């Protein structure tokens, strides 16, 4: 089955700097890669996703890149703000969203 | 839209007791998922339904766990008997197949078995 590895497990950056979180996946048939943000005491919320037919997608300060050959994808957050502090999860699936396999999560802290 | 609604939000129960977690998916969604989140194992898919039919329950840990979806607006996850190692946050999520496959999560049910 699919296995998703996520790094780093914790990340601390200064406000205004960029943050990058990386994930690798094992199943070459995976074709859907979402990123979720989870705030304390809440459920994960989708922030951006990418499908295997594109290499990069951007939404304001957030971007995701996908390298299918290397089987890895990354989340980039620019101009970080205190409200970006949360746990971020990557996921992968070869069945759309029907069977997402999640990474272990990255606790991002933005220092003012 | 009210989003995915889960109850109870918090439950503390004694080992051996039956636990029932409830979920109301987003109206109109046709897929429903139960996930479990722990520090050790992260987010794990337990089971999912399409059009009220269980499609994949390979993530259900053991026979003590069962899930039902009697209609499109309600699902339950039951643990009987409960054990301390079942302590976790249980998330229900739903999606509309074809809507870009976005999964929307509820706020979770925090279960502690003592």
gemmi code that builds the backbone of each chain (N, CA, C; Angstrom):
import gemmi

chains = {
    "A": [
        ("UNK", (0.810, -1.197, 0.000), (0.000, 0.000, 0.000), (0.850, 1.255, 0.000)),
        ("UNK", (0.179, 2.373, -0.039), (0.855, 3.671, -0.069), (1.484, 3.969, 1.284)),
        ("UNK", (2.647, 4.619, 1.248), (3.323, 5.084, 2.449), (3.795, 6.516, 2.199)),
        ("UNK", (3.465, 7.399, 3.111), (3.817, 8.809, 2.967), (4.723, 9.231, 4.127)),
        ("UNK", (5.877, 9.770, 3.775), (6.817, 10.270, 4.779), (6.864, 11.790, 4.710)),
        ("UNK", (6.837, 12.444, 5.861), (6.774, 13.890, 5.908), (7.904, 14.432, 6.783)),
        ("UNK", (8.542, 15.510, 6.305), (9.643, 16.125, 7.047), (9.608, 17.634, 6.877)),
        ("UNK", (10.028, 18.399, 7.887), (10.423, 17.933, 9.225), (9.193, 17.696, 10.099)),
        ("UNK", (9.382, 17.163, 11.271), (8.260, 16.971, 12.181), (7.923, 18.268, 12.918)),
        ("UNK", (8.928, 19.113, 13.105), (8.691, 20.436, 13.675), (9.501, 21.453, 12.883)),
        ("UNK", (8.961, 22.654, 12.776), (9.607, 23.708, 12.014), (9.281, 25.044, 12.670)),
        ("UNK", (10.319, 25.818, 12.931), (10.129, 27.125, 13.544), (10.779, 28.160, 12.644)),
        ("UNK", (10.003, 29.173, 12.243), (10.534, 30.222, 11.372), (10.129, 31.590, 11.901)),
        ("UNK", (10.904, 32.583, 11.513), (10.589, 33.955, 11.895), (9.461, 34.481, 11.015)),
        ("UNK", (8.615, 35.260, 11.624), (7.522, 35.881, 10.876), (8.081, 36.614, 9.666)),
        ("UNK", (7.450, 36.391, 8.530), (7.894, 37.022, 7.292), (8.795, 36.138, 6.444)),
        ("UNK", (9.413, 35.140, 7.081), (10.252, 34.206, 6.329), (9.381, 33.147, 5.656)),
        ("UNK", (10.021, 32.305, 4.838), (9.311, 31.225, 4.150), (9.451, 29.919, 4.909)),
        ("UNK", (8.475, 29.053, 4.739), (8.499, 27.713, 5.336), (8.276, 26.687, 4.235)),
        ("UNK", (9.034, 25.598, 4.312), (8.901, 24.524, 3.326), (8.758, 23.191, 4.053)),
        ("UNK", (7.759, 22.436, 3.666), (7.518, 21.104, 4.230), (7.529, 20.113, 3.077)),
        ("UNK", (8.218, 18.984, 3.283), (8.403, 18.034, 2.191), (7.781, 16.686, 2.513)),
        ("UNK", (7.258, 16.042, 1.470), (6.688, 14.697, 1.619), (7.139, 13.818, 0.468)),
        ("UNK", (7.342, 12.543, 0.770), (7.596, 11.553, -0.262), (6.520, 10.484, -0.180)),
        ("UNK", (6.244, 9.866, -1.308), (5.235, 8.804, -1.345), (5.818, 7.599, -2.055)),
        ("UNK", (5.194, 6.454, -1.864), (5.784, 5.220, -2.388), (5.049, 4.660, -3.610)),
        ("UNK", (3.760, 4.950, -3.733), (2.942, 4.346, -4.792), (2.964, 5.235, -6.043)),
        ("UNK", (3.577, 4.751, -7.106), (3.686, 5.548, -8.325), (2.324, 5.793, -8.972)),
        ("UNK", (1.309, 5.043, -8.554), (-0.032, 5.241, -9.096), (-0.789, 6.369, -8.397)),
        ("UNK", (-0.243, 6.904, -7.323), (-0.914, 8.004, -6.625), (-1.042, 9.203, -7.546)),
        ("UNK", (-2.201, 9.839, -7.492), (-2.456, 10.928, -8.436), (-3.108, 12.149, -7.792)),
        ("UNK", (-3.269, 12.119, -6.483), (-3.917, 13.238, -5.800), (-3.173, 13.509, -4.509)),
        ("UNK", (-2.777, 14.822, -4.318), (-1.896, 15.157, -3.204), (-2.417, 16.424, -2.515)),
        ("UNK", (-3.201, 16.259, -1.469), (-3.714, 17.439, -0.752), (-2.841, 17.775, 0.456)),
        ("UNK", (-2.959, 19.014, 0.889), (-2.321, 19.477, 2.117), (-3.418, 20.002, 3.050)),
        ("UNK", (-3.315, 19.590, 4.321), (-4.281, 20.004, 5.310), (-3.587, 20.767, 6.437)),
        ("UNK", (-4.322, 21.718, 6.983), (-3.858, 22.489, 8.138), (-4.760, 22.159, 9.319)),
        ("UNK", (-4.163, 21.832, 10.458), (-4.955, 21.507, 11.632), (-4.566, 22.425, 12.782)),
        ("UNK", (-5.522, 23.209, 13.222), (-5.323, 24.082, 14.380), (-5.741, 23.334, 15.637)),
        ("UNK", (-5.258, 23.799, 16.761), (-5.469, 23.108, 18.026), (-6.955, 22.911, 18.305)),
        ("UNK", (-7.320, 21.677, 18.570), (-8.701, 21.370, 18.923), (-9.667, 21.332, 17.759)),
        ("UNK", (-9.148, 21.374, 16.545), (-10.021, 21.394, 15.369), (-9.673, 20.252, 14.411)),
        ("UNK", (-10.550, 20.043, 13.458), (-10.293, 19.044, 12.441), (-9.402, 19.606, 11.341)),
        ("UNK", (-8.754, 18.734, 10.587), (-7.913, 19.201, 9.467), (-8.745, 19.929, 8.425)),
        ("UNK", (-8.144, 20.986, 7.862), (-8.828, 21.744, 6.803), (-7.950, 21.758, 5.564)),
        ("UNK", (-8.537, 21.470, 4.423), (-7.794, 21.492, 3.170), (-7.342, 22.908, 2.856)),
        ("UNK", (-6.048, 23.066, 2.546), (-5.562, 24.392, 2.179), (-5.153, 24.468, 0.716)),
        ("UNK", (-4.690, 23.373, 0.157), (-4.327, 23.334, -1.253), (-4.148, 21.881, -1.654)),
        ("UNK", (-4.368, 21.601, -2.919), (-4.125, 20.244, -3.407), (-3.572, 20.311, -4.827)),
        ("UNK", (-2.975, 19.203, -5.240), (-2.410, 19.146, -6.590), (-2.649, 17.745, -7.140)),
        ("UNK", (-2.871, 17.694, -8.432), (-3.063, 16.396, -9.077), (-1.859, 16.096, -9.955)),
        ("UNK", (-1.743, 14.844, -10.343), (-0.496, 14.393, -10.960), (-0.277, 14.946, -12.362)),
        ("UNK", (-1.258, 15.640, -12.917), (-1.080, 16.163, -14.266), (-0.476, 17.577, -14.280)),
        ("UNK", (-0.160, 18.116, -13.093), (0.490, 19.424, -13.007), (1.674, 19.340, -12.067)),
        ("UNK", (2.642, 20.271, -12.263), (3.837, 20.235, -11.444), (3.847, 21.248, -10.320)),
        ("UNK", (2.991, 22.279, -10.449), (2.988, 23.318, -9.437), (1.623, 23.997, -9.412)),
        ("UNK", (1.247, 24.404, -8.204), (-0.012, 25.124, -8.038), (0.192, 26.169, -6.955)),
        ("UNK", (-0.393, 27.350, -7.186), (-0.183, 28.447, -6.239), (-1.523, 29.057, -5.834)),
        ("UNK", (-1.607, 29.467, -4.578), (-2.798, 30.157, -4.084), (-2.322, 31.189, -3.069)),
        ("UNK", (-2.154, 32.391, -3.531), (-1.685, 33.505, -2.698), (-0.324, 33.160, -2.095)),
        ("UNK", (-0.224, 33.040, -0.784), (1.089, 32.791, -0.161), (1.450, 31.310, -0.114)),
        ("UNK", (0.582, 30.475, -0.602), (0.808, 29.028, -0.496), (1.022, 28.439, -1.889)),
        ("UNK", (2.009, 27.558, -1.995), (2.258, 26.872, -3.260), (2.616, 25.427, -2.966)),
        ("UNK", (2.302, 24.570, -3.893), (2.678, 23.165, -3.789), (3.360, 22.764, -5.094)),
        ("UNK", (4.441, 21.999, -4.965), (5.146, 21.478, -6.127), (5.135, 19.967, -6.067)),
        ("UNK", (5.133, 19.343, -7.226), (5.083, 17.887, -7.336), (6.138, 17.410, -8.314)),
        ("UNK", (6.933, 16.453, -7.878), (7.914, 15.800, -8.739), (7.538, 14.327, -8.817)),
        ("UNK", (6.859, 13.949, -9.886), (6.370, 12.576, -10.004), (7.499, 11.567, -10.169)),
        ("UNK", (8.556, 11.984, -10.845), (9.671, 11.073, -11.069), (10.311, 10.670, -9.749)),
        ("UNK", (10.518, 11.683, -8.910), (11.144, 11.442, -7.615), (10.137, 11.042, -6.555)),
        ("UNK", (8.874, 11.140, -6.864), (7.786, 10.819, -5.934), (7.878, 11.670, -4.667)),
        ("UNK", (8.001, 12.967, -4.880), (7.902, 13.843, -3.719), (7.173, 15.121, -4.069)),
        ("UNK", (6.582, 15.726, -3.055), (5.848, 16.972, -3.209), (6.080, 17.839, -1.982)),
        ("UNK", (5.973, 19.132, -2.185), (6.343, 20.070, -1.121), (5.315, 21.188, -0.996)),
        ("UNK", (5.215, 21.682, 0.220), (4.366, 22.839, 0.515), (5.274, 24.021, 0.816)),
        ("UNK", (4.984, 25.140, 0.184), (5.765, 26.345, 0.399), (4.826, 27.441, 0.902)),
        ("UNK", (5.197, 28.036, 2.029), (4.421, 29.160, 2.553), (5.359, 30.365, 2.600)),
        ("UNK", (5.002, 31.414, 1.904), (5.840, 32.620, 1.889), (5.244, 33.683, 2.812)),
        ("UNK", (6.089, 34.625, 3.201), (5.658, 35.749, 4.061), (4.824, 35.236, 5.232)),
        ("UNK", (5.383, 34.318, 5.977), (4.634, 33.670, 7.052), (4.120, 34.664, 8.085)),
        ("UNK", (2.952, 34.319, 8.635), (2.298, 35.150, 9.633), (1.977, 34.295, 10.861)),
        ("UNK", (1.783, 34.894, 12.019), (1.511, 34.113, 13.228), (0.346, 33.139, 13.061)),
        ("UNK", (-0.655, 33.518, 12.291), (-1.819, 32.629, 12.119), (-1.508, 31.407, 11.254)),
        ("UNK", (-0.307, 31.355, 10.677), (0.097, 30.153, 9.947), (0.555, 29.050, 10.903)),
        ("UNK", (0.746, 29.385, 12.161), (1.163, 28.380, 13.158), (0.065, 27.324, 13.288)),
        ("UNK", (0.447, 26.076, 13.075), (-0.516, 24.953, 13.095), (0.257, 23.677, 12.785)),
        ("UNK", (-0.460, 22.566, 12.734), (0.123, 21.311, 12.253), (-0.340, 21.105, 10.813)),
        ("UNK", (0.593, 20.817, 9.937), (0.298, 20.620, 8.530), (0.507, 19.153, 8.153)),
        ("UNK", (-0.445, 18.622, 7.404), (-0.377, 17.229, 6.953), (-0.399, 17.177, 5.444)),
        ("UNK", (0.476, 16.349, 4.887), (0.362, 16.023, 3.473), (-0.359, 14.681, 3.370)),
        ("UNK", (-0.853, 14.379, 2.202), (-1.531, 13.100, 1.984), (-1.394, 12.730, 0.511)),
        ("UNK", (-1.591, 11.464, 0.232), (-1.529, 10.968, -1.141), (-2.581, 9.893, -1.334)),
        ("UNK", (-3.040, 9.774, -2.574), (-4.043, 8.754, -2.882), (-4.002, 8.422, -4.361)),
        ("UNK", (-4.330, 7.164, -4.670), (-4.502, 6.787, -6.072), (-5.972, 6.600, -6.413)),
        ("UNK", (-6.827, 7.040, -5.486), (-8.269, 6.914, -5.688), (-8.957, 8.228, -5.398)),
        ("UNK", (-8.382, 9.311, -5.853), (-8.931, 10.614, -5.514), (-8.857, 10.787, -4.024)),
        ("UNK", (-9.940, 11.228, -3.412), (-9.934, 11.422, -1.961), (-10.510, 10.225, -1.240)),
        ("UNK", (-10.718, 9.136, -1.955), (-11.410, 8.019, -1.331), (-10.553, 7.274, -0.328)),
        ("UNK", (-9.256, 7.293, -0.528), (-8.411, 6.549, 0.400), (-7.111, 7.316, 0.605)),
        ("UNK", (-7.198, 8.452, 1.276), (-6.024, 9.256, 1.553), (-5.131, 8.584, 2.583)),
        ("UNK", (-3.822, 8.608, 2.312), (-2.830, 8.183, 3.297), (-2.078, 9.435, 3.721)),
        ("UNK", (-2.077, 9.715, 5.013), (-1.514, 10.950, 5.533), (-0.065, 10.771, 5.985)),
        ("UNK", (0.698, 11.851, 5.865), (2.002, 11.917, 6.502), (1.828, 12.128, 7.993)),
        ("UNK", (2.930, 12.119, 8.724), (2.874, 12.199, 10.182), (2.629, 13.601, 10.707)),
        ("UNK", (2.714, 14.600, 9.853), (2.433, 15.964, 10.276), (3.685, 16.765, 10.595)),
        ("UNK", (3.592, 18.070, 10.394), (4.661, 19.015, 10.728), (4.073, 20.118, 11.585)),
        ("UNK", (4.623, 20.282, 12.785), (4.175, 21.377, 13.656), (4.965, 22.625, 13.289)),
        ("UNK", (4.278, 23.581, 12.681), (4.908, 24.830, 12.250), (4.630, 25.921, 13.278)),
        ("UNK", (5.705, 26.563, 13.719), (5.587, 27.687, 14.659), (6.181, 28.919, 14.006)),
        ("UNK", (5.406, 29.984, 13.983), (5.880, 31.253, 13.442), (6.217, 32.175, 14.615)),
        ("UNK", (7.467, 32.548, 14.699), (7.918, 33.406, 15.797), (7.809, 34.878, 15.416)),
        ("UNK", (7.132, 35.665, 16.260), (6.961, 37.081, 15.922), (8.269, 37.866, 16.037)),
    ],
    "B": [
        ("UNK", (-23.442, 26.677, 5.350), (-23.426, 25.230, 5.587), (-22.847, 24.938, 6.960)),
        ("UNK", (-23.456, 23.999, 7.688), (-23.031, 23.727, 9.057), (-21.772, 22.905, 9.116)),
        ("UNK", (-21.358, 22.304, 8.030), (-20.193, 21.463, 8.062), (-20.506, 20.094, 8.614)),
        ("UNK", (-19.484, 19.272, 8.786), (-19.653, 17.939, 9.349), (-19.830, 18.081, 10.863)),
        ("UNK", (-20.860, 17.472, 11.380), (-21.167, 17.609, 12.803), (-20.935, 16.282, 13.510)),
        ("UNK", (-20.123, 16.351, 14.552), (-19.821, 15.142, 15.321), (-20.271, 15.304, 16.771)),
        ("UNK", (-20.676, 14.190, 17.352), (-20.977, 14.181, 18.786), (-20.653, 12.824, 19.377)),
        ("UNK", (-20.269, 12.768, 20.652), (-19.959, 13.919, 21.494), (-18.617, 14.532, 21.121)),
        ("UNK", (-18.323, 15.733, 21.568), (-17.026, 16.341, 21.310), (-15.971, 15.737, 22.225)),
        ("UNK", (-16.373, 15.421, 23.424), (-15.462, 14.820, 24.397), (-16.199, 13.701, 25.125)),
        ("UNK", (-15.499, 12.592, 25.349), (-16.075, 11.517, 26.135), (-14.995, 10.826, 26.931)),
        ("UNK", (-15.279, 10.641, 28.198), (-14.407, 9.860, 29.077), (-15.221, 8.671, 29.549)),
        ("UNK", (-14.704, 7.479, 29.357), (-15.448, 6.282, 29.715), (-14.527, 5.269, 30.359)),
        ("UNK", (-15.117, 4.340, 31.034), (-14.321, 3.302, 31.681), (-14.109, 2.124, 30.738)),
        ("UNK", (-12.991, 1.510, 30.896), (-12.652, 0.321, 30.109), (-13.792, -0.694, 30.186)),
        ("UNK", (-14.143, -1.256, 29.047), (-15.199, -2.255, 29.005), (-16.546, -1.689, 28.612)),
        ("UNK", (-16.702, -0.375, 28.700), (-17.973, 0.245, 28.333), (-18.083, 0.376, 26.816)),
        ("UNK", (-19.318, 0.485, 26.369), (-19.585, 0.710, 24.947), (-19.521, 2.204, 24.658)),
        ("UNK", (-18.903, 2.536, 23.540), (-18.809, 3.934, 23.120), (-19.452, 4.062, 21.745)),
        ("UNK", (-20.284, 5.057, 21.576), (-20.891, 5.329, 20.273), (-20.605, 6.767, 19.878)),
        ("UNK", (-19.947, 6.922, 18.747), (-19.659, 8.242, 18.197), (-20.583, 8.472, 17.012)),
        ("UNK", (-21.025, 9.713, 16.878), (-22.037, 10.017, 15.866), (-21.551, 11.070, 14.895)),
        ("UNK", (-22.078, 10.999, 13.684), (-21.643, 11.937, 12.656), (-22.796, 12.281, 11.719)),
        ("UNK", (-22.896, 13.567, 11.440), (-23.830, 14.034, 10.410), (-23.001, 14.673, 9.315)),
        ("UNK", (-22.956, 14.072, 8.132), (-22.131, 14.642, 7.058), (-22.756, 15.898, 6.494)),
        ("UNK", (-22.023, 16.588, 5.649), (-22.551, 17.758, 4.964), (-23.682, 17.314, 4.035)),
        ("UNK", (-24.753, 18.027, 4.083), (-25.917, 17.672, 3.271), (-25.554, 17.596, 1.799)),
        ("UNK", (-25.934, 16.485, 1.166), (-25.664, 16.314, -0.254), (-24.388, 15.540, -0.546)),
        ("UNK", (-23.524, 15.403, 0.451), (-22.315, 14.624, 0.241), (-22.651, 13.135, 0.198)),
        ("UNK", (-21.933, 12.374, -0.627), (-22.252, 10.959, -0.782), (-21.147, 10.019, -0.312)),
        ("UNK", (-20.055, 10.586, 0.193), (-18.994, 9.756, 0.773), (-18.754, 10.184, 2.219)),
        ("UNK", (-18.555, 9.196, 3.076), (-18.323, 9.495, 4.490), (-17.153, 8.653, 4.989)),
        ("UNK", (-16.302, 9.282, 5.775), (-15.071, 8.651, 6.237), (-14.977, 8.753, 7.756)),
        ("UNK", (-14.437, 7.717, 8.369), (-14.063, 7.755, 9.784), (-12.546, 7.610, 9.880)),
        ("UNK", (-11.920, 8.597, 10.541), (-10.478, 8.584, 10.769), (-10.214, 8.562, 12.268)),
        ("UNK", (-9.057, 8.042, 12.638), (-8.612, 8.080, 14.029), (-7.258, 8.780, 14.052)),
        ("UNK", (-7.045, 9.651, 15.031), (-5.787, 10.371, 15.143), (-5.162, 10.134, 16.509)),
        ("UNK", (-3.926, 9.648, 16.509), (-3.153, 9.481, 17.732), (-1.761, 10.045, 17.505)),
        ("UNK", (-1.061, 10.304, 18.590), (0.303, 10.815, 18.456), (1.192, 9.777, 17.783)),
        ("UNK", (0.992, 8.523, 18.141), (1.884, 7.476, 17.655), (1.639, 7.129, 16.184)),
        ("UNK", (0.379, 7.089, 15.791), (0.051, 6.572, 14.465), (-0.477, 7.644, 13.498)),
        ("UNK", (-0.612, 8.860, 13.999), (-1.093, 9.928, 13.124), (-2.550, 9.737, 12.733)),
        ("UNK", (-2.889, 10.180, 11.527), (-4.258, 10.081, 11.009), (-4.403, 8.782, 10.222)),
        ("UNK", (-5.333, 7.934, 10.660), (-5.548, 6.649, 9.991), (-6.995, 6.554, 9.527)),
        ("UNK", (-7.183, 6.103, 8.302), (-8.529, 5.866, 7.805), (-9.044, 4.538, 8.361)),
        ("UNK", (-10.181, 4.579, 9.022), (-10.756, 3.359, 9.591), (-11.699, 2.695, 8.597)),
        ("UNK", (-12.599, 3.482, 8.026), (-13.610, 2.951, 7.130), (-14.179, 4.097, 6.311)),
        ("UNK", (-14.663, 3.786, 5.077), (-15.417, 4.791, 4.358), (-16.598, 4.186, 3.634)),
        ("UNK", (-17.596, 5.033, 3.460), (-18.853, 4.658, 2.827), (-19.048, 5.495, 1.559)),
        ("UNK", (-19.616, 4.888, 0.550), (-20.114, 5.611, -0.619), (-21.609, 5.319, -0.733)),
        ("UNK", (-22.409, 6.362, -0.820), (-23.864, 6.170, -0.928), (-24.379, 5.204, 0.136)),
        ("UNK", (-23.906, 5.388, 1.360), (-24.330, 4.648, 2.552), (-23.812, 3.218, 2.610)),
        ("UNK", (-23.029, 2.796, 1.644), (-22.538, 1.421, 1.595), (-21.075, 1.395, 2.020)),
        ("UNK", (-20.709, 0.518, 2.973), (-19.294, 0.459, 3.357), (-18.459, -0.085, 2.200)),
        ("UNK", (-17.415, 0.668, 1.846), (-16.600, 0.291, 0.692), (-15.293, -0.369, 1.141)),
        ("UNK", (-14.679, 0.188, 2.161), (-13.391, -0.325, 2.608), (-13.301, -0.175, 4.114)),
        ("UNK", (-13.276, -1.282, 4.811), (-13.164, -1.243, 6.267), (-11.841, -1.872, 6.716)),
        ("UNK", (-10.871, -1.913, 5.830), (-9.605, -2.576, 6.142), (-8.835, -1.860, 7.261)),
        ("UNK", (-9.183, -0.607, 7.529), (-8.510, 0.133, 8.587), (-9.115, -0.067, 9.963)),
        ("UNK", (-10.238, -0.742, 10.031), (-10.871, -0.978, 11.340), (-9.962, -1.901, 12.141)),
        ("UNK", (-9.554, -1.483, 13.336), (-8.511, -2.208, 14.070), (-8.906, -3.648, 14.441)),
        ("UNK", (-10.095, -3.887, 14.850), (-10.488, -5.225, 15.266), (-12.004, -5.288, 15.414)),
        ("UNK", (-12.462, -6.469, 15.740), (-13.912, -6.680, 15.785), (-14.633, -5.830, 16.824)),
        ("UNK", (-13.912, -5.242, 17.708), (-14.564, -4.396, 18.724), (-15.108, -3.117, 18.082)),
        ("UNK", (-14.617, -2.812, 16.898), (-15.037, -1.600, 16.195), (-16.073, -1.960, 15.127)),
        ("UNK", (-17.120, -1.148, 15.060), (-18.094, -1.324, 13.991), (-18.629, 0.048, 13.585)),
        ("UNK", (-19.022, 0.177, 12.331), (-19.565, 1.439, 11.832), (-20.780, 1.147, 10.980)),
        ("UNK", (-21.725, 2.080, 11.067), (-22.948, 1.948, 10.279), (-23.305, 3.285, 9.654)),
        ("UNK", (-24.052, 3.201, 8.573), (-24.575, 4.411, 7.945), (-25.991, 4.085, 7.480)),
        ("UNK", (-26.948, 4.207, 8.356), (-28.325, 3.809, 8.023), (-28.990, 4.695, 6.976)),
        ("UNK", (-28.505, 5.942, 6.856), (-29.044, 6.826, 5.820), (-27.991, 7.873, 5.456)),
        ("UNK", (-28.301, 8.685, 4.489), (-27.306, 9.612, 3.944), (-26.908, 10.717, 4.903)),
        ("UNK", (-27.620, 10.879, 5.997), (-27.330, 11.999, 6.886), (-26.864, 11.572, 8.273)),
        ("UNK", (-26.512, 10.298, 8.443), (-26.136, 9.854, 9.777), (-25.238, 8.629, 9.721)),
        ("UNK", (-24.208, 8.651, 10.567), (-23.335, 7.486, 10.692), (-22.899, 7.345, 12.141)),
        ("UNK", (-22.616, 6.127, 12.550), (-22.105, 5.867, 13.885), (-20.851, 5.010, 13.806)),
        ("UNK", (-19.976, 5.234, 14.772), (-18.811, 4.389, 14.984), (-18.912, 3.887, 16.418)),
        ("UNK", (-18.920, 2.576, 16.570), (-19.140, 1.989, 17.883), (-17.920, 1.184, 18.297)),
        ("UNK", (-17.569, 1.301, 19.553), (-16.486, 0.501, 20.117), (-17.057, -0.258, 21.312)),
        ("UNK", (-16.992, -1.586, 21.244), (-17.559, -2.413, 22.303), (-16.811, -3.741, 22.384)),
        ("UNK", (-16.131, -4.012, 23.498), (-15.908, -3.134, 24.639), (-14.724, -2.201, 24.407)),
        ("UNK", (-14.735, -1.060, 25.034), (-13.637, -0.109, 24.849), (-12.433, -0.491, 25.702)),
        ("UNK", (-11.255, -0.088, 25.230), (-9.998, -0.343, 25.941), (-9.203, 0.959, 25.993)),
        ("UNK", (-8.295, 1.086, 26.967), (-7.503, 2.325, 27.070), (-6.772, 2.679, 25.780)),
        ("UNK", (-6.328, 1.683, 25.013), (-5.591, 1.974, 23.782), (-6.484, 2.543, 22.686)),
        ("UNK", (-7.783, 2.578, 22.920), (-8.692, 3.211, 21.967), (-8.743, 4.718, 22.148)),
        ("UNK", (-8.122, 5.227, 23.189), (-8.110, 6.668, 23.437), (-7.463, 7.379, 22.249)),
        ("UNK", (-8.194, 8.330, 21.686), (-7.743, 9.008, 20.463), (-8.767, 10.076, 20.116)),
        ("UNK", (-8.473, 10.811, 19.056), (-9.484, 11.706, 18.475), (-10.028, 11.014, 17.228)),
        ("UNK", (-11.319, 10.901, 17.174), (-11.973, 10.245, 16.043), (-12.633, 11.326, 15.184)),
        ("UNK", (-12.238, 11.364, 13.912), (-12.781, 12.355, 12.997), (-13.717, 11.679, 11.999)),
        ("UNK", (-14.803, 12.358, 11.753), (-15.681, 12.013, 10.650), (-15.446, 13.047, 9.553)),
        ("UNK", (-15.516, 12.620, 8.314), (-15.329, 13.536, 7.193), (-16.279, 13.136, 6.074)),
        ("UNK", (-16.590, 14.081, 5.205), (-17.457, 13.748, 4.082), (-16.990, 14.467, 2.833)),
        ("UNK", (-17.432, 13.960, 1.698), (-17.101, 14.587, 0.417), (-18.198, 14.276, -0.590)),
        ("UNK", (-18.179, 15.040, -1.649), (-19.086, 14.798, -2.761), (-18.239, 14.311, -3.912)),
        ("UNK", (-18.433, 13.083, -4.279), (-17.647, 12.518, -5.376), (-17.824, 13.374, -6.614)),
        ("UNK", (-16.691, 13.794, -7.193), (-16.747, 14.645, -8.359), (-16.499, 16.099, -8.040)),
        ("UNK", (-16.625, 16.496, -6.771), (-16.401, 17.890, -6.382), (-14.925, 18.110, -6.099)),
        ("UNK", (-14.071, 17.749, -7.053), (-12.646, 17.877, -6.815), (-12.150, 16.991, -5.699)),
        ("UNK", (-13.009, 16.106, -5.214), (-12.635, 15.159, -4.171), (-12.219, 15.809, -2.868)),
        ("UNK", (-12.649, 17.001, -2.604), (-12.284, 17.643, -1.340), (-12.984, 16.952, -0.186)),
        ("UNK", (-12.210, 16.582, 0.812), (-12.773, 15.991, 2.030), (-12.882, 17.075, 3.087)),
        ("UNK", (-14.042, 17.164, 3.715), (-14.274, 18.129, 4.785), (-14.374, 17.360, 6.098)),
        ("UNK", (-13.550, 17.765, 7.062), (-13.509, 17.087, 8.355), (-14.408, 17.780, 9.373)),
        ("UNK", (-14.937, 16.975, 10.302), (-15.600, 17.518, 11.464), (-14.564, 17.953, 12.495)),
        ("UNK", (-15.063, 18.432, 13.645), (-14.172, 18.917, 14.695), (-13.589, 17.784, 15.529)),
        ("UNK", (-14.100, 16.587, 15.372), (-13.549, 15.443, 16.080), (-14.263, 15.106, 17.380)),
        ("UNK", (-14.159, 13.858, 17.766), (-14.634, 13.382, 19.075), (-13.422, 12.903, 19.848)),
        ("UNK", (-13.158, 13.570, 21.001), (-11.980, 13.237, 21.801), (-12.393, 12.163, 22.801)),
        ("UNK", (-11.860, 10.968, 22.620), (-12.231, 9.829, 23.464), (-11.098, 9.460, 24.398)),
        ("UNK", (-11.422, 9.346, 25.674), (-10.477, 8.868, 26.675), (-11.102, 7.668, 27.368)),
        ("UNK", (-10.392, 6.549, 27.326), (-10.858, 5.339, 28.003), (-9.922, 5.086, 29.184)),
        ("UNK", (-10.488, 5.073, 30.373), (-9.652, 4.920, 31.579), (-9.855, 3.539, 32.209)),
    ],
}
model = gemmi.Model(1)
for chain_id, residues in chains.items():
    chain = gemmi.Chain(chain_id)
    for i, (resn, *xyz) in enumerate(residues, 1):
        res = gemmi.Residue()
        res.name, res.seqid = resn, gemmi.SeqId(i, " ")
        for name, pos in zip(("N", "CA", "C"), xyz):
            atom = gemmi.Atom()
            atom.name, atom.element = name, gemmi.Element(name[0])
            atom.pos, atom.b_iso = gemmi.Position(*pos), 0.0
            res.add_atom(atom)
        chain.add_residue(res)
    model.add_chain(chain)
structure = gemmi.Structure()
structure.add_model(model)
structure.setup_entities()
